[in-house]
């Protein structure tokens, strides 16, 4: 029986970008998480 060994890494943010509608967080493993800025009202209505 073969066992697939998977290395589990903690996701770490590398960069974050915000525009008028979207929050994007780039992770060190190459993934990008996108979410509507409306989920974060303090950011959405905050000043630059």
mmCIF entry with sequence, helices, sheets and N, C-alpha, C, O atoms, coordinates in Angstrom:
data_MODEL
# 
_entry.id   MODEL 
# 
_entity.id                         1 
_entity.type                       polymer 
_entity.pdbx_number_of_molecules   1 
# 
_entity_poly.entity_id                      1 
_entity_poly.type                           'polypeptide(L)' 
_entity_poly.nstd_linkage                   no 
_entity_poly.nstd_monomer                   no 
_entity_poly.pdbx_seq_one_letter_code       
;(UNK)(UNK)(UNK)(UNK)(UNK)(UNK)(UNK)(UNK)(UNK)(UNK)(UNK)(UNK)(UNK)(UNK)(UNK)(UNK)
(UNK)(UNK)(UNK)(UNK)(UNK)(UNK)(UNK)(UNK)(UNK)(UNK)(UNK)(UNK)(UNK)(UNK)(UNK)(UNK)
(UNK)(UNK)(UNK)(UNK)(UNK)(UNK)(UNK)(UNK)(UNK)(UNK)(UNK)(UNK)(UNK)(UNK)(UNK)(UNK)
;
_entity_poly.pdbx_seq_one_letter_code_can   XXXXXXXXXXXXXXXXXXXXXXXXXXXXXXXXXXXXXXXXXXXXXXXX 
_entity_poly.pdbx_strand_id                 A 
# 
loop_
_entity_poly_seq.entity_id 
_entity_poly_seq.num 
_entity_poly_seq.mon_id 
_entity_poly_seq.hetero 
1 1  UNK n 
1 2  UNK n 
1 3  UNK n 
1 4  UNK n 
1 5  UNK n 
1 6  UNK n 
1 7  UNK n 
1 8  UNK n 
1 9  UNK n 
1 10 UNK n 
1 11 UNK n 
1 12 UNK n 
1 13 UNK n 
1 14 UNK n 
1 15 UNK n 
1 16 UNK n 
1 17 UNK n 
1 18 UNK n 
1 19 UNK n 
1 20 UNK n 
1 21 UNK n 
1 22 UNK n 
1 23 UNK n 
1 24 UNK n 
1 25 UNK n 
1 26 UNK n 
1 27 UNK n 
1 28 UNK n 
1 29 UNK n 
1 30 UNK n 
1 31 UNK n 
1 32 UNK n 
1 33 UNK n 
1 34 UNK n 
1 35 UNK n 
1 36 UNK n 
1 37 UNK n 
1 38 UNK n 
1 39 UNK n 
1 40 UNK n 
1 41 UNK n 
1 42 UNK n 
1 43 UNK n 
1 44 UNK n 
1 45 UNK n 
1 46 UNK n 
1 47 UNK n 
1 48 UNK n 
# 
_struct_asym.id          A 
_struct_asym.entity_id   1 
# 
loop_
_struct_conf.conf_type_id 
_struct_conf.id 
_struct_conf.pdbx_PDB_helix_id 
_struct_conf.beg_label_comp_id 
_struct_conf.beg_label_asym_id 
_struct_conf.beg_label_seq_id 
_struct_conf.pdbx_beg_PDB_ins_code 
_struct_conf.end_label_comp_id 
_struct_conf.end_label_asym_id 
_struct_conf.end_label_seq_id 
_struct_conf.pdbx_end_PDB_ins_code 
_struct_conf.beg_auth_comp_id 
_struct_conf.beg_auth_asym_id 
_struct_conf.beg_auth_seq_id 
_struct_conf.end_auth_comp_id 
_struct_conf.end_auth_asym_id 
_struct_conf.end_auth_seq_id 
_struct_conf.pdbx_PDB_helix_class 
_struct_conf.details 
_struct_conf.pdbx_PDB_helix_length 
HELX_P HELX_P1 AA1 UNK A 37 ? UNK A 39 ? UNK A 37 UNK A 39 5 ? 3 
HELX_P HELX_P2 AA2 UNK A 41 ? UNK A 44 ? UNK A 41 UNK A 44 1 ? 4 
# 
_struct_conf_type.id          HELX_P 
_struct_conf_type.criteria    ? 
_struct_conf_type.reference   ? 
# 
_struct_sheet.id               AA1 
_struct_sheet.type             ? 
_struct_sheet.number_strands   3 
_struct_sheet.details          ? 
# 
loop_
_struct_sheet_order.sheet_id 
_struct_sheet_order.range_id_1 
_struct_sheet_order.range_id_2 
_struct_sheet_order.offset 
_struct_sheet_order.sense 
AA1 1 2 ? anti-parallel 
AA1 2 3 ? anti-parallel 
# 
loop_
_struct_sheet_range.sheet_id 
_struct_sheet_range.id 
_struct_sheet_range.beg_label_comp_id 
_struct_sheet_range.beg_label_asym_id 
_struct_sheet_range.beg_label_seq_id 
_struct_sheet_range.pdbx_beg_PDB_ins_code 
_struct_sheet_range.end_label_comp_id 
_struct_sheet_range.end_label_asym_id 
_struct_sheet_range.end_label_seq_id 
_struct_sheet_range.pdbx_end_PDB_ins_code 
_struct_sheet_range.beg_auth_comp_id 
_struct_sheet_range.beg_auth_asym_id 
_struct_sheet_range.beg_auth_seq_id 
_struct_sheet_range.end_auth_comp_id 
_struct_sheet_range.end_auth_asym_id 
_struct_sheet_range.end_auth_seq_id 
AA1 1 UNK A 13 ? UNK A 18 ? UNK A 13 UNK A 18 
AA1 2 UNK A 22 ? UNK A 27 ? UNK A 22 UNK A 27 
AA1 3 UNK A 32 ? UNK A 36 ? UNK A 32 UNK A 36 
# 
loop_
_atom_site.group_PDB 
_atom_site.id 
_atom_site.type_symbol 
_atom_site.label_atom_id 
_atom_site.label_alt_id 
_atom_site.label_comp_id 
_atom_site.label_asym_id 
_atom_site.label_entity_id 
_atom_site.label_seq_id 
_atom_site.pdbx_PDB_ins_code 
_atom_site.Cartn_x 
_atom_site.Cartn_y 
_atom_site.Cartn_z 
_atom_site.occupancy 
_atom_site.B_iso_or_equiv 
_atom_site.pdbx_formal_charge 
_atom_site.auth_seq_id 
_atom_site.auth_comp_id 
_atom_site.auth_asym_id 
_atom_site.auth_atom_id 
_atom_site.pdbx_PDB_model_num 
ATOM 1   N N  . UNK A 1 1  ? 0.847   -1.174 0.000  1.00 0.00 ? 1  UNK A N  1 
ATOM 2   C CA . UNK A 1 1  ? 0.000   0.000  0.000  1.00 0.00 ? 1  UNK A CA 1 
ATOM 3   C C  . UNK A 1 1  ? 0.897   1.243  0.000  1.00 0.00 ? 1  UNK A C  1 
ATOM 4   O O  . UNK A 1 1  ? 1.788   1.366  0.840  1.00 0.00 ? 1  UNK A O  1 
ATOM 5   N N  . UNK A 1 2  ? 0.669   2.135  -0.913 1.00 0.00 ? 2  UNK A N  1 
ATOM 6   C CA . UNK A 1 2  ? 1.418   3.382  -0.993 1.00 0.00 ? 2  UNK A CA 1 
ATOM 7   C C  . UNK A 1 2  ? 0.707   4.474  -0.202 1.00 0.00 ? 2  UNK A C  1 
ATOM 8   O O  . UNK A 1 2  ? -0.522  4.553  -0.193 1.00 0.00 ? 2  UNK A O  1 
ATOM 9   N N  . UNK A 1 3  ? 1.481   5.294  0.444  1.00 0.00 ? 3  UNK A N  1 
ATOM 10  C CA . UNK A 1 3  ? 0.928   6.408  1.211  1.00 0.00 ? 3  UNK A CA 1 
ATOM 11  C C  . UNK A 1 3  ? 1.445   7.708  0.623  1.00 0.00 ? 3  UNK A C  1 
ATOM 12  O O  . UNK A 1 3  ? 2.653   7.878  0.459  1.00 0.00 ? 3  UNK A O  1 
ATOM 13  N N  . UNK A 1 4  ? 0.565   8.605  0.313  1.00 0.00 ? 4  UNK A N  1 
ATOM 14  C CA . UNK A 1 4  ? 0.945   9.913  -0.195 1.00 0.00 ? 4  UNK A CA 1 
ATOM 15  C C  . UNK A 1 4  ? 1.257   10.813 0.982  1.00 0.00 ? 4  UNK A C  1 
ATOM 16  O O  . UNK A 1 4  ? 0.404   11.047 1.838  1.00 0.00 ? 4  UNK A O  1 
ATOM 17  N N  . UNK A 1 5  ? 2.466   11.310 1.021  1.00 0.00 ? 5  UNK A N  1 
ATOM 18  C CA . UNK A 1 5  ? 2.880   12.167 2.114  1.00 0.00 ? 5  UNK A CA 1 
ATOM 19  C C  . UNK A 1 5  ? 2.761   13.613 1.649  1.00 0.00 ? 5  UNK A C  1 
ATOM 20  O O  . UNK A 1 5  ? 3.333   13.992 0.627  1.00 0.00 ? 5  UNK A O  1 
ATOM 21  N N  . UNK A 1 6  ? 2.027   14.404 2.391  1.00 0.00 ? 6  UNK A N  1 
ATOM 22  C CA . UNK A 1 6  ? 1.809   15.799 2.039  1.00 0.00 ? 6  UNK A CA 1 
ATOM 23  C C  . UNK A 1 6  ? 2.402   16.690 3.104  1.00 0.00 ? 6  UNK A C  1 
ATOM 24  O O  . UNK A 1 6  ? 2.162   16.503 4.297  1.00 0.00 ? 6  UNK A O  1 
ATOM 25  N N  . UNK A 1 7  ? 3.178   17.661 2.662  1.00 0.00 ? 7  UNK A N  1 
ATOM 26  C CA . UNK A 1 7  ? 3.746   18.627 3.598  1.00 0.00 ? 7  UNK A CA 1 
ATOM 27  C C  . UNK A 1 7  ? 2.730   19.744 3.800  1.00 0.00 ? 7  UNK A C  1 
ATOM 28  O O  . UNK A 1 7  ? 2.271   20.353 2.833  1.00 0.00 ? 7  UNK A O  1 
ATOM 29  N N  . UNK A 1 8  ? 2.385   20.010 5.034  1.00 0.00 ? 8  UNK A N  1 
ATOM 30  C CA . UNK A 1 8  ? 1.426   21.063 5.347  1.00 0.00 ? 8  UNK A CA 1 
ATOM 31  C C  . UNK A 1 8  ? 2.194   22.308 5.754  1.00 0.00 ? 8  UNK A C  1 
ATOM 32  O O  . UNK A 1 8  ? 3.024   22.286 6.663  1.00 0.00 ? 8  UNK A O  1 
ATOM 33  N N  . UNK A 1 9  ? 1.890   23.407 5.048  1.00 0.00 ? 9  UNK A N  1 
ATOM 34  C CA . UNK A 1 9  ? 2.546   24.665 5.356  1.00 0.00 ? 9  UNK A CA 1 
ATOM 35  C C  . UNK A 1 9  ? 1.506   25.676 5.798  1.00 0.00 ? 9  UNK A C  1 
ATOM 36  O O  . UNK A 1 9  ? 0.357   25.641 5.357  1.00 0.00 ? 9  UNK A O  1 
ATOM 37  N N  . UNK A 1 10 ? 1.919   26.568 6.665  1.00 0.00 ? 10 UNK A N  1 
ATOM 38  C CA . UNK A 1 10 ? 1.046   27.641 7.097  1.00 0.00 ? 10 UNK A CA 1 
ATOM 39  C C  . UNK A 1 10 ? 1.006   28.688 5.994  1.00 0.00 ? 10 UNK A C  1 
ATOM 40  O O  . UNK A 1 10 ? 2.048   29.064 5.456  1.00 0.00 ? 10 UNK A O  1 
ATOM 41  N N  . UNK A 1 11 ? -0.177  29.158 5.658  1.00 0.00 ? 11 UNK A N  1 
ATOM 42  C CA . UNK A 1 11 ? -0.323  30.196 4.635  1.00 0.00 ? 11 UNK A CA 1 
ATOM 43  C C  . UNK A 1 11 ? 0.132   31.535 5.213  1.00 0.00 ? 11 UNK A C  1 
ATOM 44  O O  . UNK A 1 11 ? -0.338  31.959 6.268  1.00 0.00 ? 11 UNK A O  1 
ATOM 45  N N  . UNK A 1 12 ? 1.046   32.189 4.513  1.00 0.00 ? 12 UNK A N  1 
ATOM 46  C CA . UNK A 1 12 ? 1.562   33.481 4.944  1.00 0.00 ? 12 UNK A CA 1 
ATOM 47  C C  . UNK A 1 12 ? 1.299   34.517 3.864  1.00 0.00 ? 12 UNK A C  1 
ATOM 48  O O  . UNK A 1 12 ? 1.529   34.267 2.681  1.00 0.00 ? 12 UNK A O  1 
ATOM 49  N N  . UNK A 1 13 ? 0.822   35.667 4.275  1.00 0.00 ? 13 UNK A N  1 
ATOM 50  C CA . UNK A 1 13 ? 0.567   36.751 3.330  1.00 0.00 ? 13 UNK A CA 1 
ATOM 51  C C  . UNK A 1 13 ? 1.882   37.372 2.893  1.00 0.00 ? 13 UNK A C  1 
ATOM 52  O O  . UNK A 1 13 ? 2.782   37.593 3.703  1.00 0.00 ? 13 UNK A O  1 
ATOM 53  N N  . UNK A 1 14 ? 1.975   37.647 1.607  1.00 0.00 ? 14 UNK A N  1 
ATOM 54  C CA . UNK A 1 14 ? 3.162   38.254 1.036  1.00 0.00 ? 14 UNK A CA 1 
ATOM 55  C C  . UNK A 1 14 ? 2.879   39.696 0.631  1.00 0.00 ? 14 UNK A C  1 
ATOM 56  O O  . UNK A 1 14 ? 3.745   40.564 0.745  1.00 0.00 ? 14 UNK A O  1 
ATOM 57  N N  . UNK A 1 15 ? 1.652   39.945 0.155  1.00 0.00 ? 15 UNK A N  1 
ATOM 58  C CA . UNK A 1 15 ? 1.268   41.297 -0.276 1.00 0.00 ? 15 UNK A CA 1 
ATOM 59  C C  . UNK A 1 15 ? -0.249  41.401 -0.220 1.00 0.00 ? 15 UNK A C  1 
ATOM 60  O O  . UNK A 1 15 ? -0.955  40.395 -0.283 1.00 0.00 ? 15 UNK A O  1 
ATOM 61  N N  . UNK A 1 16 ? -0.738  42.627 -0.102 1.00 0.00 ? 16 UNK A N  1 
ATOM 62  C CA . UNK A 1 16 ? -2.180  42.876 -0.114 1.00 0.00 ? 16 UNK A CA 1 
ATOM 63  C C  . UNK A 1 16 ? -2.446  44.085 -0.994 1.00 0.00 ? 16 UNK A C  1 
ATOM 64  O O  . UNK A 1 16 ? -1.679  45.047 -1.003 1.00 0.00 ? 16 UNK A O  1 
ATOM 65  N N  . UNK A 1 17 ? -3.546  44.018 -1.733 1.00 0.00 ? 17 UNK A N  1 
ATOM 66  C CA . UNK A 1 17 ? -3.938  45.104 -2.620 1.00 0.00 ? 17 UNK A CA 1 
ATOM 67  C C  . UNK A 1 17 ? -5.421  45.391 -2.403 1.00 0.00 ? 17 UNK A C  1 
ATOM 68  O O  . UNK A 1 17 ? -6.224  44.474 -2.230 1.00 0.00 ? 17 UNK A O  1 
ATOM 69  N N  . UNK A 1 18 ? -5.766  46.655 -2.416 1.00 0.00 ? 18 UNK A N  1 
ATOM 70  C CA . UNK A 1 18 ? -7.157  47.061 -2.215 1.00 0.00 ? 18 UNK A CA 1 
ATOM 71  C C  . UNK A 1 18 ? -7.530  48.041 -3.314 1.00 0.00 ? 18 UNK A C  1 
ATOM 72  O O  . UNK A 1 18 ? -6.770  48.962 -3.612 1.00 0.00 ? 18 UNK A O  1 
ATOM 73  N N  . UNK A 1 19 ? -8.702  47.849 -3.918 1.00 0.00 ? 19 UNK A N  1 
ATOM 74  C CA . UNK A 1 19 ? -9.259  48.877 -4.788 1.00 0.00 ? 19 UNK A CA 1 
ATOM 75  C C  . UNK A 1 19 ? -10.660 49.185 -4.280 1.00 0.00 ? 19 UNK A C  1 
ATOM 76  O O  . UNK A 1 19 ? -11.017 48.758 -3.183 1.00 0.00 ? 19 UNK A O  1 
ATOM 77  N N  . UNK A 1 20 ? -11.451 49.906 -5.038 1.00 0.00 ? 20 UNK A N  1 
ATOM 78  C CA . UNK A 1 20 ? -12.750 50.336 -4.506 1.00 0.00 ? 20 UNK A CA 1 
ATOM 79  C C  . UNK A 1 20 ? -13.739 49.195 -4.283 1.00 0.00 ? 20 UNK A C  1 
ATOM 80  O O  . UNK A 1 20 ? -14.740 49.386 -3.593 1.00 0.00 ? 20 UNK A O  1 
ATOM 81  N N  . UNK A 1 21 ? -13.484 48.010 -4.849 1.00 0.00 ? 21 UNK A N  1 
ATOM 82  C CA . UNK A 1 21 ? -14.428 46.904 -4.712 1.00 0.00 ? 21 UNK A CA 1 
ATOM 83  C C  . UNK A 1 21 ? -13.834 45.592 -4.208 1.00 0.00 ? 21 UNK A C  1 
ATOM 84  O O  . UNK A 1 21 ? -14.581 44.676 -3.864 1.00 0.00 ? 21 UNK A O  1 
ATOM 85  N N  . UNK A 1 22 ? -12.516 45.483 -4.157 1.00 0.00 ? 22 UNK A N  1 
ATOM 86  C CA . UNK A 1 22 ? -11.904 44.184 -3.957 1.00 0.00 ? 22 UNK A CA 1 
ATOM 87  C C  . UNK A 1 22 ? -10.699 44.246 -3.021 1.00 0.00 ? 22 UNK A C  1 
ATOM 88  O O  . UNK A 1 22 ? -9.914  45.194 -3.051 1.00 0.00 ? 22 UNK A O  1 
ATOM 89  N N  . UNK A 1 23 ? -10.573 43.213 -2.189 1.00 0.00 ? 23 UNK A N  1 
ATOM 90  C CA . UNK A 1 23 ? -9.383  43.004 -1.365 1.00 0.00 ? 23 UNK A CA 1 
ATOM 91  C C  . UNK A 1 23 ? -8.698  41.754 -1.896 1.00 0.00 ? 23 UNK A C  1 
ATOM 92  O O  . UNK A 1 23 ? -9.318  40.694 -1.972 1.00 0.00 ? 23 UNK A O  1 
ATOM 93  N N  . UNK A 1 24 ? -7.418  41.867 -2.268 1.00 0.00 ? 24 UNK A N  1 
ATOM 94  C CA . UNK A 1 24 ? -6.647  40.739 -2.783 1.00 0.00 ? 24 UNK A CA 1 
ATOM 95  C C  . UNK A 1 24 ? -5.437  40.533 -1.882 1.00 0.00 ? 24 UNK A C  1 
ATOM 96  O O  . UNK A 1 24 ? -4.708  41.479 -1.585 1.00 0.00 ? 24 UNK A O  1 
ATOM 97  N N  . UNK A 1 25 ? -5.225  39.299 -1.450 1.00 0.00 ? 25 UNK A N  1 
ATOM 98  C CA . UNK A 1 25 ? -4.078  38.954 -0.619 1.00 0.00 ? 25 UNK A CA 1 
ATOM 99  C C  . UNK A 1 25 ? -3.293  37.871 -1.346 1.00 0.00 ? 25 UNK A C  1 
ATOM 100 O O  . UNK A 1 25 ? -3.820  36.794 -1.625 1.00 0.00 ? 25 UNK A O  1 
ATOM 101 N N  . UNK A 1 26 ? -2.028  38.163 -1.652 1.00 0.00 ? 26 UNK A N  1 
ATOM 102 C CA . UNK A 1 26 ? -1.144  37.194 -2.301 1.00 0.00 ? 26 UNK A CA 1 
ATOM 103 C C  . UNK A 1 26 ? -0.410  36.419 -1.217 1.00 0.00 ? 26 UNK A C  1 
ATOM 104 O O  . UNK A 1 26 ? 0.138   37.009 -0.286 1.00 0.00 ? 26 UNK A O  1 
ATOM 105 N N  . UNK A 1 27 ? -0.401  35.096 -1.341 1.00 0.00 ? 27 UNK A N  1 
ATOM 106 C CA . UNK A 1 27 ? 0.253   34.229 -0.371 1.00 0.00 ? 27 UNK A CA 1 
ATOM 107 C C  . UNK A 1 27 ? 1.627   33.813 -0.885 1.00 0.00 ? 27 UNK A C  1 
ATOM 108 O O  . UNK A 1 27 ? 1.888   33.842 -2.087 1.00 0.00 ? 27 UNK A O  1 
ATOM 109 N N  . UNK A 1 28 ? 2.496   33.429 0.036  1.00 0.00 ? 28 UNK A N  1 
ATOM 110 C CA . UNK A 1 28 ? 3.860   33.059 -0.323 1.00 0.00 ? 28 UNK A CA 1 
ATOM 111 C C  . UNK A 1 28 ? 3.927   31.802 -1.192 1.00 0.00 ? 28 UNK A C  1 
ATOM 112 O O  . UNK A 1 28 ? 4.930   31.578 -1.870 1.00 0.00 ? 28 UNK A O  1 
ATOM 113 N N  . UNK A 1 29 ? 2.878   30.985 -1.182 1.00 0.00 ? 29 UNK A N  1 
ATOM 114 C CA . UNK A 1 29 ? 2.887   29.767 -2.003 1.00 0.00 ? 29 UNK A CA 1 
ATOM 115 C C  . UNK A 1 29 ? 2.344   29.998 -3.410 1.00 0.00 ? 29 UNK A C  1 
ATOM 116 O O  . UNK A 1 29 ? 2.172   29.049 -4.176 1.00 0.00 ? 29 UNK A O  1 
ATOM 117 N N  . UNK A 1 30 ? 2.070   31.277 -3.755 1.00 0.00 ? 30 UNK A N  1 
ATOM 118 C CA . UNK A 1 30 ? 1.619   31.599 -5.109 1.00 0.00 ? 30 UNK A CA 1 
ATOM 119 C C  . UNK A 1 30 ? 0.119   31.767 -5.258 1.00 0.00 ? 30 UNK A C  1 
ATOM 120 O O  . UNK A 1 30 ? -0.347  32.259 -6.286 1.00 0.00 ? 30 UNK A O  1 
ATOM 121 N N  . UNK A 1 31 ? -0.643  31.370 -4.253 1.00 0.00 ? 31 UNK A N  1 
ATOM 122 C CA . UNK A 1 31 ? -2.095  31.541 -4.343 1.00 0.00 ? 31 UNK A CA 1 
ATOM 123 C C  . UNK A 1 31 ? -2.465  32.993 -4.067 1.00 0.00 ? 31 UNK A C  1 
ATOM 124 O O  . UNK A 1 31 ? -1.724  33.726 -3.411 1.00 0.00 ? 31 UNK A O  1 
ATOM 125 N N  . UNK A 1 32 ? -3.626  33.394 -4.580 1.00 0.00 ? 32 UNK A N  1 
ATOM 126 C CA . UNK A 1 32 ? -4.172  34.723 -4.310 1.00 0.00 ? 32 UNK A CA 1 
ATOM 127 C C  . UNK A 1 32 ? -5.602  34.547 -3.805 1.00 0.00 ? 32 UNK A C  1 
ATOM 128 O O  . UNK A 1 32 ? -6.397  33.823 -4.403 1.00 0.00 ? 32 UNK A O  1 
ATOM 129 N N  . UNK A 1 33 ? -5.916  35.211 -2.708 1.00 0.00 ? 33 UNK A N  1 
ATOM 130 C CA . UNK A 1 33 ? -7.269  35.179 -2.148 1.00 0.00 ? 33 UNK A CA 1 
ATOM 131 C C  . UNK A 1 33 ? -7.929  36.507 -2.496 1.00 0.00 ? 33 UNK A C  1 
ATOM 132 O O  . UNK A 1 33 ? -7.391  37.572 -2.195 1.00 0.00 ? 33 UNK A O  1 
ATOM 133 N N  . UNK A 1 34 ? -9.103  36.438 -3.134 1.00 0.00 ? 34 UNK A N  1 
ATOM 134 C CA . UNK A 1 34 ? -9.863  37.628 -3.511 1.00 0.00 ? 34 UNK A CA 1 
ATOM 135 C C  . UNK A 1 34 ? -11.184 37.619 -2.757 1.00 0.00 ? 34 UNK A C  1 
ATOM 136 O O  . UNK A 1 34 ? -11.833 36.578 -2.648 1.00 0.00 ? 34 UNK A O  1 
ATOM 137 N N  . UNK A 1 35 ? -11.581 38.761 -2.243 1.00 0.00 ? 35 UNK A N  1 
ATOM 138 C CA . UNK A 1 35 ? -12.861 38.869 -1.553 1.00 0.00 ? 35 UNK A CA 1 
ATOM 139 C C  . UNK A 1 35 ? -13.431 40.268 -1.768 1.00 0.00 ? 35 UNK A C  1 
ATOM 140 O O  . UNK A 1 35 ? -12.677 41.235 -1.876 1.00 0.00 ? 35 UNK A O  1 
ATOM 141 N N  . UNK A 1 36 ? -14.752 40.382 -1.830 1.00 0.00 ? 36 UNK A N  1 
ATOM 142 C CA . UNK A 1 36 ? -15.357 41.704 -1.984 1.00 0.00 ? 36 UNK A CA 1 
ATOM 143 C C  . UNK A 1 36 ? -15.036 42.580 -0.781 1.00 0.00 ? 36 UNK A C  1 
ATOM 144 O O  . UNK A 1 36 ? -15.088 42.127 0.363  1.00 0.00 ? 36 UNK A O  1 
ATOM 145 N N  . UNK A 1 37 ? -14.707 43.820 -1.046 1.00 0.00 ? 37 UNK A N  1 
ATOM 146 C CA . UNK A 1 37 ? -14.389 44.749 0.031  1.00 0.00 ? 37 UNK A CA 1 
ATOM 147 C C  . UNK A 1 37 ? -15.608 45.018 0.920  1.00 0.00 ? 37 UNK A C  1 
ATOM 148 O O  . UNK A 1 37 ? -15.455 45.433 2.069  1.00 0.00 ? 37 UNK A O  1 
ATOM 149 N N  . UNK A 1 38 ? -16.797 44.787 0.405  1.00 0.00 ? 38 UNK A N  1 
ATOM 150 C CA . UNK A 1 38 ? -18.028 44.977 1.177  1.00 0.00 ? 38 UNK A CA 1 
ATOM 151 C C  . UNK A 1 38 ? -18.066 44.091 2.431  1.00 0.00 ? 38 UNK A C  1 
ATOM 152 O O  . UNK A 1 38 ? -18.820 44.387 3.359  1.00 0.00 ? 38 UNK A O  1 
ATOM 153 N N  . UNK A 1 39 ? -17.286 43.029 2.481  1.00 0.00 ? 39 UNK A N  1 
ATOM 154 C CA . UNK A 1 39 ? -17.221 42.169 3.672  1.00 0.00 ? 39 UNK A CA 1 
ATOM 155 C C  . UNK A 1 39 ? -16.468 42.833 4.818  1.00 0.00 ? 39 UNK A C  1 
ATOM 156 O O  . UNK A 1 39 ? -16.526 42.377 5.960  1.00 0.00 ? 39 UNK A O  1 
ATOM 157 N N  . UNK A 1 40 ? -15.755 43.927 4.497  1.00 0.00 ? 40 UNK A N  1 
ATOM 158 C CA . UNK A 1 40 ? -14.956 44.637 5.484  1.00 0.00 ? 40 UNK A CA 1 
ATOM 159 C C  . UNK A 1 40 ? -15.326 46.118 5.469  1.00 0.00 ? 40 UNK A C  1 
ATOM 160 O O  . UNK A 1 40 ? -14.588 46.929 4.910  1.00 0.00 ? 40 UNK A O  1 
ATOM 161 N N  . UNK A 1 41 ? -16.463 46.485 6.075  1.00 0.00 ? 41 UNK A N  1 
ATOM 162 C CA . UNK A 1 41 ? -16.952 47.865 6.011  1.00 0.00 ? 41 UNK A CA 1 
ATOM 163 C C  . UNK A 1 41 ? -15.953 48.902 6.516  1.00 0.00 ? 41 UNK A C  1 
ATOM 164 O O  . UNK A 1 41 ? -15.906 50.012 5.986  1.00 0.00 ? 41 UNK A O  1 
ATOM 165 N N  . UNK A 1 42 ? -15.161 48.568 7.522  1.00 0.00 ? 42 UNK A N  1 
ATOM 166 C CA . UNK A 1 42 ? -14.179 49.541 8.037  1.00 0.00 ? 42 UNK A CA 1 
ATOM 167 C C  . UNK A 1 42 ? -13.142 49.862 6.979  1.00 0.00 ? 42 UNK A C  1 
ATOM 168 O O  . UNK A 1 42 ? -12.685 51.002 6.888  1.00 0.00 ? 42 UNK A O  1 
ATOM 169 N N  . UNK A 1 43 ? -12.763 48.877 6.176  1.00 0.00 ? 43 UNK A N  1 
ATOM 170 C CA . UNK A 1 43 ? -11.834 49.142 5.079  1.00 0.00 ? 43 UNK A CA 1 
ATOM 171 C C  . UNK A 1 43 ? -12.539 49.854 3.924  1.00 0.00 ? 43 UNK A C  1 
ATOM 172 O O  . UNK A 1 43 ? -11.988 50.772 3.317  1.00 0.00 ? 43 UNK A O  1 
ATOM 173 N N  . UNK A 1 44 ? -13.754 49.422 3.633  1.00 0.00 ? 44 UNK A N  1 
ATOM 174 C CA . UNK A 1 44 ? -14.495 49.972 2.500  1.00 0.00 ? 44 UNK A CA 1 
ATOM 175 C C  . UNK A 1 44 ? -14.742 51.487 2.682  1.00 0.00 ? 44 UNK A C  1 
ATOM 176 O O  . UNK A 1 44 ? -14.652 52.256 1.725  1.00 0.00 ? 44 UNK A O  1 
ATOM 177 N N  . UNK A 1 45 ? -15.046 51.889 3.895  1.00 0.00 ? 45 UNK A N  1 
ATOM 178 C CA . UNK A 1 45 ? -15.363 53.302 4.150  1.00 0.00 ? 45 UNK A CA 1 
ATOM 179 C C  . UNK A 1 45 ? -14.206 54.065 4.780  1.00 0.00 ? 45 UNK A C  1 
ATOM 180 O O  . UNK A 1 45 ? -14.369 55.212 5.197  1.00 0.00 ? 45 UNK A O  1 
ATOM 181 N N  . UNK A 1 46 ? -13.049 53.438 4.848  1.00 0.00 ? 46 UNK A N  1 
ATOM 182 C CA . UNK A 1 46 ? -11.878 54.092 5.417  1.00 0.00 ? 46 UNK A CA 1 
ATOM 183 C C  . UNK A 1 46 ? -11.218 55.039 4.426  1.00 0.00 ? 46 UNK A C  1 
ATOM 184 O O  . UNK A 1 46 ? -11.525 55.021 3.234  1.00 0.00 ? 46 UNK A O  1 
ATOM 185 N N  . UNK A 1 47 ? -10.330 55.847 4.917  1.00 0.00 ? 47 UNK A N  1 
ATOM 186 C CA . UNK A 1 47 ? -9.584  56.757 4.053  1.00 0.00 ? 47 UNK A CA 1 
ATOM 187 C C  . UNK A 1 47 ? -8.246  56.103 3.686  1.00 0.00 ? 47 UNK A C  1 
ATOM 188 O O  . UNK A 1 47 ? -7.752  55.240 4.412  1.00 0.00 ? 47 UNK A O  1 
ATOM 189 N N  . UNK A 1 48 ? -7.674  56.515 2.568  1.00 0.00 ? 48 UNK A N  1 
ATOM 190 C CA . UNK A 1 48 ? -6.394  55.927 2.140  1.00 0.00 ? 48 UNK A CA 1 
ATOM 191 C C  . UNK A 1 48 ? -5.320  56.119 3.190  1.00 0.00 ? 48 UNK A C  1 
ATOM 192 O O  . UNK A 1 48 ? -4.183  55.686 2.996  1.00 0.00 ? 48 UNK A O  1 
# 
